[in-house]
Amino acid sequence: MLMSRMQVGEALAARLFAAEAAVDAALAATADLTAHLPVARADAMLSAVAGQPAFEGAAAAVSALVQARAHLVRTHTTLAALARSLKLDDLAVGPVDKPEDDPPIGGVRPRVEFVHEAC
């Protein structure tokens, strides 16, 4: 059975939103790790040069995730424009408010998981 364009678009939109949420969660977790590296180094009473490659690696990971997020934002914009051109305006809006939504349309807040300290 062939799916309608709306059904295909809804399935694709769900995958896009899942990918966006996954990158945001990875970015939040990696930024949290990066922020705790200096504290861990100081708590372990290690010199400032100790673990420098770890600092650089974590910072590079944050940068790469920011770039990945930018690519997904561009993908989202492209797919939204395609949805509008196919008269699938409901798909082009999405579930969260956009910066150009003035006033906000009342979208749902995306869930981003943060890692909390066990101490």
N, CA, C and O of each residue as an XYZ file, in Angstrom:
476
protein
N       0.838     -1.183      0.000
C       0.000      0.000      0.000
C       0.885      1.250      0.000
O       1.800      1.371      0.815
N       0.612      2.150     -0.895
C       1.358      3.394     -0.972
C       0.908      4.350      0.122
O      -0.277      4.450      0.443
N       1.880      5.044      0.682
C       1.570      6.046      1.698
C       1.286      7.370      1.008
O       1.840      7.664     -0.051
N       0.415      8.164      1.620
C       0.157      9.495      1.079
C       1.366     10.386      1.369
O       2.200     10.064      2.215
N       1.447     11.496      0.664
C       2.548     12.435      0.907
C       2.522     12.935      2.347
O       3.571     13.130      2.962
N       1.321     13.140      2.883
C       1.205     13.592      4.271
C       1.769     12.531      5.218
O       2.489     12.873      6.156
N       1.460     11.268      4.997
C       1.972     10.198      5.856
C       3.495     10.084      5.755
O       4.181      9.908      6.761
N       4.006     10.185      4.546
C       5.455     10.144      4.342
C       6.100     11.330      5.067
O       7.106     11.179      5.760
N       5.509     12.495      4.896
C       6.033     13.696      5.543
C       5.993     13.601      7.058
O       6.938     14.010      7.732
N       4.893     13.059      7.606
C       4.785     12.903      9.059
C       5.861     11.959      9.588
O       6.473     12.227     10.621
N       6.089     10.856      8.881
C       7.120      9.901      9.299
C       8.501     10.531      9.224
O       9.329     10.333     10.114
N       8.748     11.283      8.170
C      10.042     11.943      8.006
C      10.224     13.028      9.062
O      11.315     13.186      9.611
N       9.170     13.770      9.345
C       9.241     14.821     10.369
C       9.560     14.221     11.734
O      10.359     14.782     12.484
N       8.949     13.096     12.062
C       9.230     12.444     13.345
C      10.701     12.054     13.432
O      11.325     12.200     14.483
N      11.254     11.557     12.325
C      12.674     11.185     12.316
C      13.573     12.422     12.431
O      14.601     12.384     13.107
N      13.188     13.502     11.778
C      13.947     14.742     11.871
C      13.939     15.263     13.306
O      14.990     15.628     13.833
N      12.769     15.303     13.943
C      12.677     15.796     15.315
C      13.482     14.908     16.259
O      14.109     15.410     17.192
N      13.472     13.595     16.030
C      14.266     12.676     16.855
C      15.757     12.941     16.673
O      16.512     12.934     17.645
N      16.180     13.173     15.439
C      17.594     13.464     15.173
C      18.000     14.774     15.831
O      19.076     14.861     16.422
N      17.150     15.797     15.738
C      17.448     17.086     16.363
C      17.574     16.933     17.880
O      18.491     17.481     18.492
N      16.651     16.189     18.477
C      16.690     15.978     19.928
C      17.937     15.197     20.331
O      18.544     15.487     21.361
N      18.320     14.211     19.527
C      19.506     13.413     19.841
C      20.773     14.261     19.789
O      21.639     14.135     20.655
N      20.888     15.118     18.785
C      22.069     15.977     18.681
C      22.086     16.984     19.834
O      23.140     17.244     20.414
N      20.927     17.547     20.166
C      20.866     18.483     21.295
C      21.269     17.792     22.599
O      22.003     18.368     23.402
N      20.794     16.564     22.814
C      21.149     15.823     24.029
C      22.643     15.514     24.051
O      23.290     15.642     25.090
N      23.189     15.107     22.906
C      24.630     14.832     22.834
C      25.436     16.099     23.082
O      26.457     16.064     23.769
N      24.985     17.210     22.528
C      25.671     18.482     22.724
C      25.641     18.879     24.202
O      26.657     19.308     24.749
N      24.490     18.740     24.842
C      24.369     19.088     26.258
C      25.273     18.202     27.115
O      25.954     18.697     28.013
N      25.282     16.908     26.842
C      26.108     15.988     27.627
C      27.595     16.251     27.408
O      28.379     16.203     28.356
N      27.986     16.527     26.176
C      29.392     16.774     25.868
C      29.851     18.105     26.457
O      30.972     18.210     26.954
N      29.001     19.107     26.404
C      29.328     20.395     27.024
C      29.460     20.238     28.538
O      30.331     20.850     29.155
N      28.593     19.416     29.135
C      28.668     19.158     30.573
C      29.998     18.479     30.928
O      30.656     18.856     31.897
N      30.380     17.483     30.137
C      31.673     16.827     30.340
C      32.806     17.836     30.230
O      33.693     17.878     31.082
N      32.773     18.644     29.185
C      33.824     19.630     28.948
C      33.923     20.608     30.119
O      35.022     20.973     30.539
N      32.781     21.026     30.638
C      32.765     21.965     31.756
C      33.340     21.346     33.032
O      33.900     22.057     33.867
N      33.206     20.040     33.184
C      33.681     19.392     34.409
C      35.144     18.949     34.349
O      35.716     18.584     35.376
N      35.749     18.975     33.179
C      37.156     18.562     33.082
C      38.087     19.412     33.949
O      38.919     18.843     34.656
N      37.990     20.737     33.930
C      38.895     21.521     34.779
C      38.672     21.265     36.271
O      39.624     21.250     37.051
N      37.426     21.067     36.658
C      37.112     20.782     38.060
C      37.720     19.444     38.467
O      38.310     19.322     39.540
N      37.572     18.442     37.604
C      38.130     17.125     37.891
C      39.653     17.189     37.992
O      40.250     16.567     38.870
N      40.274     17.946     37.088
C      41.725     18.086     37.131
C      42.163     18.716     38.450
O      43.107     18.246     39.085
N      41.477     19.773     38.856
C      41.819     20.448     40.109
C      41.539     19.543     41.313
O      42.351     19.479     42.236
N      40.405     18.847     41.315
C      40.069     17.949     42.420
C      41.091     16.826     42.567
O      41.364     16.369     43.677
N      41.654     16.385     41.447
C      42.673     15.329     41.469
C      44.066     15.896     41.746
O      45.041     15.147     41.813
N      44.157     17.206     41.906
C      45.410     17.909     42.174
C      46.475     17.589     41.124
O      47.621     17.276     41.446
N      46.059     17.678     39.857
C      46.975     17.479     38.737
C      47.395     18.828     38.180
O      46.681     19.819     38.329
N      48.556     18.863     37.539
C      49.034     20.126     36.971
C      48.137     20.542     35.806
O      47.370     19.736     35.279
N      48.245     21.792     35.422
C      47.426     22.338     34.339
C      47.678     21.637     33.015
O      46.797     21.605     32.156
N      48.870     21.074     32.837
C      49.159     20.401     31.573
C      48.597     18.983     31.522
O      48.503     18.384     30.451
N      48.227     18.453     32.676
C      47.693     17.082     32.719
C      46.349     17.010     31.999
O      45.435     17.789     32.271
N      46.256     16.084     31.102
C      44.987     15.844     30.414
C      44.643     16.841     29.334
O      43.511     16.850     28.852
N      45.588     17.689     28.932
C      45.286     18.694     27.903
C      44.681     18.070     26.644
O      43.741     18.638     26.089
N      45.182     16.924     26.173
C      44.542     16.315     24.999
C      43.055     15.986     25.226
O      42.256     16.038     24.292
N      42.698     15.651     26.460
C      41.282     15.391     26.762
C      40.463     16.672     26.652
O      39.350     16.655     26.127
N      41.011     17.783     27.147
C      40.334     19.085     27.029
C      40.109     19.424     25.554
O      39.019     19.830     25.151
N      41.166     19.248     24.767
C      41.074     19.576     23.343
C      40.098     18.652     22.626
O      39.331     19.097     21.772
N      40.124     17.379     22.966
C      39.205     16.428     22.343
C      37.752     16.731     22.672
O      36.886     16.675     21.800
N      37.488     17.052     23.935
C      36.118     17.382     24.339
C      35.644     18.667     23.656
O      34.502     18.751     23.205
N      36.529     19.665     23.583
C      36.170     20.917     22.910
C      35.905     20.678     21.425
O      34.978     21.257     20.856
N      36.718     19.827     20.799
C      36.509     19.503     19.383
C      35.181     18.763     19.191
O      34.491     18.968     18.192
N      34.831     17.914     20.138
C      33.556     17.198     20.043
C      32.382     18.169     20.136
O      31.407     18.038     19.396
N      32.472     19.140     21.042
C      31.421     20.161     21.139
C      31.304     20.906     19.815
O      30.200     21.112     19.310
N      32.426     21.304     19.263
C      32.418     22.030     17.989
C      31.790     21.185     16.874
O      30.994     21.689     16.082
N      32.147     19.921     16.820
C      31.588     19.040     15.793
C      30.077     18.873     15.971
O      29.339     18.826     14.987
N      29.623     18.783     17.204
C      28.184     18.653     17.451
C      27.436     19.937     17.086
O      26.309     19.881     16.593
N      28.056     21.082     17.325
C      27.448     22.354     16.911
C      27.316     22.389     15.392
O      26.300     22.842     14.866
N      28.334     21.916     14.691
C      28.269     21.858     13.231
C      27.199     20.869     12.773
O      26.462     21.146     11.827
N      27.113     19.727     13.434
C      26.075     18.750     13.089
C      24.688     19.349     13.298
O      23.781     19.135     12.494
N      24.535     20.100     14.385
C      23.253     20.752     14.657
C      22.924     21.762     13.557
O      21.779     21.856     13.116
N      23.927     22.510     13.120
C      23.715     23.491     12.048
C      23.266     22.797     10.761
O      22.392     23.296     10.054
N      23.861     21.657     10.465
C      23.455     20.901      9.273
C      22.011     20.433      9.395
O      21.257     20.492      8.423
N      21.619     19.969     10.576
C      20.231     19.540     10.767
C      19.261     20.715     10.675
O      18.154     20.564     10.157
N      19.663     21.875     11.170
C      18.806     23.066     11.062
C      18.587     23.407      9.591
O      17.470     23.728      9.184
N      19.651     23.337      8.796
C      19.502     23.601      7.353
C      18.625     22.532      6.693
O      17.806     22.842      5.828
N      18.800     21.295      7.100
C      17.953     20.219      6.575
C      16.494     20.483      6.925
O      15.608     20.331      6.085
N      16.252     20.880      8.171
C      14.898     21.191      8.637
C      14.286     22.307      7.786
O      13.143     22.201      7.341
N      15.050     23.369      7.566
C      14.567     24.494      6.766
C      14.234     24.056      5.338
O      13.212     24.458      4.781
N      15.094     23.240      4.759
C      14.869     22.749      3.399
C      13.621     21.881      3.329
O      12.812     22.023      2.412
N      13.464     20.981      4.301
C      12.282     20.111      4.303
C      10.999     20.898      4.567
O       9.953     20.583      4.000
N      11.071     21.915      5.420
C       9.893     22.749      5.674
C       9.474     23.483      4.404
O       8.284     23.578      4.104
N      10.447     24.000      3.660
C      10.137     24.679      2.398
C       9.516     23.694      1.403
O       8.570     24.041      0.695
N      10.038     22.485      1.348
C       9.470     21.472      0.465
C       8.036     21.143      0.870
O       7.156     21.009      0.020
N       7.809     21.014      2.177
C       6.450     20.726      2.659
C       5.486     21.837      2.251
O       4.365     21.565      1.821
N       5.921     23.084      2.386
C       5.063     24.214      1.988
C       4.774     24.168      0.483
O       3.648     24.424      0.058
N       5.784     23.845     -0.313
C       5.593     23.813     -1.764
C       4.651     22.681     -2.183
O       4.019     22.748     -3.237
N       4.566     21.651     -1.353
C       3.657     20.524     -1.624
C       2.297     20.718     -0.953
O       1.464     19.812     -0.944
N       2.081     21.915     -0.390
C       0.827     22.260      0.301
C       0.614     21.400      1.549
O      -0.520     21.083      1.907
N       1.703     21.032      2.199
C       1.657     20.275      3.447
C       2.055     21.207      4.593
O       2.988     20.935      5.348
N       1.317     22.314      4.697
C       1.675     23.379      5.633
C       1.733     22.910      7.080
O       2.540     23.422      7.856
N       0.885     21.935      7.466
C       0.920     21.441      8.839
C       2.282     20.853      9.181
O       2.749     20.982     10.312
N       2.917     20.214      8.216
C       4.245     19.654      8.446
C       5.299     20.740      8.515
O       6.291     20.593      9.230
N       5.106     21.816      7.793
C       6.097     22.885      7.746
C       6.160     23.649      9.065
O       7.179     24.267      9.371
N       5.090     23.614      9.843
C       5.053     24.353     11.102
C       5.849     23.629     12.171
O       6.690     24.252     12.820
N       5.624     22.350     12.382
C       6.346     21.579     13.394
C       5.804     21.803     14.783
O       4.918     22.632     14.987
N       6.344     21.050     15.761
C       5.781     21.063     17.108
C       6.353     22.110     18.060
O       5.861     22.234     19.182
N       7.366     22.862     17.658
C       7.972     23.842     18.560
C       7.966     25.229     17.923
O       7.943     25.362     16.700
N       7.987     26.254     18.766
C       8.008     27.626     18.277
C       9.320     27.915     17.560
O      10.375     27.399     17.930
N       9.235     28.739     16.541
C      10.397     29.175     15.779
C      10.670     30.643     16.108
O       9.774     31.335     16.590
N      11.875     31.129     15.861
C      12.169     32.538     16.163
C      11.232     33.509     15.454
O      10.924     34.576     15.984
N      10.777     33.141     14.253
C       9.907     34.044     13.505
C       8.439     33.971     13.947
O       7.613     34.732     13.444
N       8.103     33.070     14.879
C       6.737     32.937     15.383
C       6.473     34.051     16.397
O       6.821     33.928     17.571
N       5.859     35.132     15.934
C       5.581     36.266     16.798
C       4.131     36.668     16.626
O       3.790     37.268     15.607
N       3.269     36.365     17.572
C       3.597     35.778     18.869
C       3.841     34.273     18.741
O       3.492     33.669     17.726
N       4.445     33.663     19.779
C       4.680     32.219     19.733
C       3.369     31.463     19.533
O       2.315     31.880     20.012
N       3.455     30.350     18.822
C       2.249     29.569     18.540
C       1.957     28.546     19.627
O       0.969     27.815     19.552
N       2.827     28.497     20.647
C       2.574     27.588     21.768
C       3.082     26.190     21.537
O       2.455     25.220     21.964
N       4.197     26.074     20.875
C       4.778     24.758     20.635
C       5.203     24.088     21.923
O       5.266     24.715     22.981
N       5.493     22.804     21.815
C       5.935     22.045     22.980
C       7.419     22.261     23.210
O       8.171     22.510     22.268
N       7.831     22.168     24.447
C       9.248     22.343     24.779
C       9.987     21.051     24.458
O       9.603     19.986     24.941
N      11.052     21.128     23.642
C      11.815     19.922     23.357
C      12.497     19.413     24.617
O      12.950     20.195     25.453
N      12.564     18.119     24.738
C      13.174     17.524     25.925
C      14.650     17.264     25.652
O      15.009     16.553     24.714
N      15.491     17.852     26.487
C      16.931     17.618     26.404
C      17.347     17.063     27.756
O      17.122     17.689     28.792
N      17.946     15.900     27.739
C      18.391     15.250     28.975
C      19.756     15.785     29.371
O      20.644     15.926     28.531
N      19.919     16.079     30.639
C      21.200     16.506     31.177
C      21.695     15.452     32.150
O      20.906     14.804     32.838
N      22.990     15.289     32.201
C      23.596     14.363     33.145
C      23.826     15.124     34.443
O      24.450     16.185     34.446
N      23.318     14.578     35.548
C      23.488     15.224     36.844
C      24.538     14.484     37.651
O      24.690     13.268     37.537
N      25.250     15.228     38.459
C      26.275     14.620     39.291
C      25.650     13.704     40.331
O      24.587     14.002     40.874
N      26.303     12.609     40.600
C      25.829     11.655     41.592
C      26.230     12.070     43.000
O      25.706     11.520     43.969
N      27.144     13.026     43.139
C      27.634     13.458     44.458
C      26.632     14.329     45.153
O      26.877     14.782     46.271
